[in-house]
């Protein structure tokens, strides 16, 4: 029995060719060799199954008419194994092209048919398509594994930072550097993975099984969440270094811009924003828009079962303006209030309907307020919900 080399070069697709006749295997090898594939030969269904137990393959080219274990039965056994279930199979057959033969082949697991005698160019074209799909899938899988490792490292770092919050607050410079490094290092592979997944979704989603499409959708959603977390991390790191351009302007205009930025989340939650008589404030307009954006997002993200109502008010307190943002959500436990504005603190409000955040939104709010020379804190509302207050000096 003839056999190709078992070693697989890096990035070279392995293709299993199965035929009980040596002259047919020789012809297949001659036709496919220009593609630069790692061709492994088997002269029976039994030998093909042994090869599949020993290694991974991008494609199987399988003769239908073989003694003992024919192509249909071999394909059925291949599909019955979890490890080889999704390896594409091209049937080579001299049987007539009647519908019942096609049906039996497709029921056995074939993805395509090539009739003997075959045209070399046609066979090479078909094989090239499946090898390209395999190559794209292998690239995405490699990127996914790399992303899993990086995100696992990031999660481990988050856990360590949460446990050492007090000590790290005394060393903000080290935390900022950490956030920048993690954000920059993770953003590039995330963009790569997202691009590859989008490409797979655009070009080949129709060729995937139902399970494949489900897994692809989950991968896309997970990548989007990871990119959001990395973006929050970079925003947090840069909040201490961005140059402030202070001016005096109406707080109501800042709130309107923040509402516009948070528009999709507010619309989805059907949230109501209540504000009246807001004064002028002194500060960096863009940073204060970002501050209110984070507070509005927090209020609707961790909402209760009722329609969210967020009340924004302000009053003069000595030489400062105290702004209050109160919601009607479930609030947080008293024991969680002291660490609410700590990086990576994620107190989970009981009964909250929104999604889980990155643990950086309120920490970013604290950083913005403190850079303006003010302070920020939170209280439990008299009727429930969370009340966030911050003070901005008049300038």
RAJO-V927132 format. One record per residue. RES is the residue in one letter. PHI is phi in degrees with one decimal (* if undefined). Layout:
# RAJO-V927132
res	phi
RES	PHI
RES	PHI
This chain:
# RAJO-V927132
res	phi
X	*
X	-88.9
X	-149.2
X	-81.2
X	-65.2
X	-84.1
X	-71.4
X	-112.5
X	-70.7
X	-62.0
X	77.2
X	-94.5
X	-75.2
X	-95.8
X	-123.3
X	-95.0
X	-110.8
X	-125.9
X	-160.0
X	-79.7
X	-107.9
X	-62.3
X	-66.9
X	-68.0
X	-63.4
X	-63.0
X	-66.0
X	-63.0
X	-62.1
X	-63.4
X	-69.5
X	-93.4
X	-56.8
X	-60.7
X	-80.5
X	70.7
X	-91.9
X	-91.3
X	-92.4
X	-115.0
X	-104.3
X	-141.5
X	-103.7
X	-161.2
X	-63.9
X	-63.5
X	-67.6
X	-59.7
X	-65.2
X	-65.8
X	-61.4
X	-68.1
X	-73.1
X	-91.6
X	-160.3
X	-96.0
X	-133.5
X	-83.2
X	-161.1
X	-123.5
X	-106.6
X	-125.5
X	-72.1
X	-76.5
X	-93.6
X	-132.4
X	-71.6
X	66.2
X	-117.8
X	-76.9
X	-62.5
X	-62.5
X	-69.2
X	-61.0
X	-62.6
X	-62.5
X	-67.4
X	-62.5
X	-67.1
X	-79.1
X	-99.8
X	-59.9
X	-68.3
X	-111.8
X	-58.3
X	-105.7
X	-73.4
X	-67.1
X	-124.2
X	-106.1
X	-85.3
X	-102.6
X	-148.1
X	-107.0
X	-69.4
X	-60.4
X	-87.2
X	-65.8
X	-56.6
X	-65.2
X	-71.4
X	-58.6
X	-59.4
X	-62.0
X	-63.9
X	-67.2
X	-65.2
X	-77.4
X	123.1
X	-70.4
X	-108.2
X	-162.0
X	-123.3
X	-129.5
X	-95.7
X	-81.1
X	-72.8
X	-97.4
X	-84.4
X	-53.6
X	-64.3
X	-66.0
X	-63.3
X	-61.7
X	-63.7
X	-64.7
X	-63.1
X	-59.8
X	-61.9
X	-69.4
X	-66.8
X	-64.2
X	-60.7
X	-61.9
X	-62.1
X	-64.5
X	-62.6
X	-64.9
X	-64.7
X	-63.5
X	-63.9
X	-63.5
X	-65.2
X	-63.8
X	-63.8
X	-63.4
X	-65.2
X	-59.9
X	-64.0
X	-64.1
X	-69.7
X	-64.2
X	-62.8
X	-66.2
X	-62.4
X	-63.1
X	-65.4
X	-59.4
X	-62.4
X	-65.5
X	-67.2
X	-64.2
X	-71.9
X	-117.0
X	-57.3
X	-64.8
X	-64.8
X	-72.0
X	-63.1
X	-82.1
X	-133.2
X	-62.3
X	-62.2
X	-65.9
X	-65.8
X	-64.2
X	-64.9
X	-59.2
X	-64.0
X	-64.0
X	-63.7
X	-62.3
X	-60.8
X	-67.5
X	-68.0
X	-86.6
X	-62.2
X	-62.5
X	-64.0
X	-64.5
X	-61.4
X	-63.5
X	-63.0
X	-62.0
X	-64.4
X	-66.1
X	-65.6
X	-63.1
X	-64.2
X	-62.0
X	-66.5
X	-69.7
X	-97.8
X	-131.0
X	-59.6
X	-66.0
X	-88.6
X	-82.4
X	-73.0
X	-58.9
X	-64.5
X	-61.8
X	-66.1
X	-63.6
X	-64.1
X	-63.7
X	-61.9
X	-66.7
X	-65.1
X	-61.9
X	-64.1
X	-64.7
X	-66.1
X	-60.8
X	-65.2
X	-62.5
X	-64.2
X	-64.0
X	-64.1
X	-63.4
X	-61.5
X	-63.9
X	-62.3
X	-67.9
X	-58.7
X	-64.1
X	-65.3
X	-84.0
X	-63.6
X	-84.8
X	-111.1
X	-63.0
X	-74.9
X	-89.2
X	-115.7
X	-84.8
X	-158.2
X	-107.7
X	-156.9
X	-69.2
X	-63.2
X	-63.9
X	-70.2
X	-62.4
X	-62.9
X	-62.7
X	-66.7
X	-64.4
X	-62.6
X	-64.2
X	-69.2
X	-93.1
X	-48.1
X	-59.4
X	-67.4
X	-64.8
X	-65.9
X	-62.2
X	-84.8
X	56.2
X	-74.8
X	-115.0
X	-106.2
X	-114.3
X	-151.5
X	-158.4
X	64.4
X	-76.4
X	-87.0
X	-76.7
X	-130.2
X	-117.4
X	167.7
X	-85.0
X	-59.9
X	-60.8
X	-67.7
X	-71.7
X	-62.1
X	-62.3
X	-60.1
X	-68.3
X	-58.6
X	-64.8
X	-68.7
X	-66.3
X	-60.9
X	-63.2
X	-66.0
X	-86.2
X	-67.5
X	-106.9
X	-98.4
X	-90.5
X	-77.4
X	-78.7
X	-63.0
X	-64.4
X	-125.0
X	-114.3
X	-108.0
X	-115.0
X	-139.0
X	-151.9
X	-152.1
X	-81.7
X	-129.7
X	62.0
X	-98.1
X	-135.2
X	-109.5
X	-98.4
X	-106.5
X	-120.4
X	-120.9
X	-119.7
X	-123.1
X	-106.6
X	-77.3
X	-74.3
X	72.6
X	-130.3
X	-66.4
X	-56.4
X	-68.0
X	-88.1
X	-59.6
X	-62.1
X	-104.9
X	-63.8
X	-101.9
X	-91.0
X	-59.2
X	71.1
X	-75.9
X	-130.5
X	-62.9
X	-102.0
X	-62.0
X	-68.5
X	80.0
X	-67.3
X	-95.9
X	-83.7
X	-84.5
X	-81.6
X	-89.5
X	-84.7
X	83.5
X	-123.4
X	-59.3
X	-73.7
X	-63.1
X	-64.7
X	-58.5
X	-60.4
X	-63.4
X	-63.1
X	-64.8
X	-67.0
X	-69.0
X	-86.4
X	82.6
X	-109.0
X	-144.1
X	-139.2
X	-154.8
X	-134.3
X	-137.6
X	-82.3
X	-69.3
X	-59.3
X	-108.4
X	95.8
X	82.0
X	-114.4
X	-117.2
X	-108.1
X	-123.5
X	-142.9
X	-116.6
X	-118.9
X	-59.7
X	-71.9
X	99.3
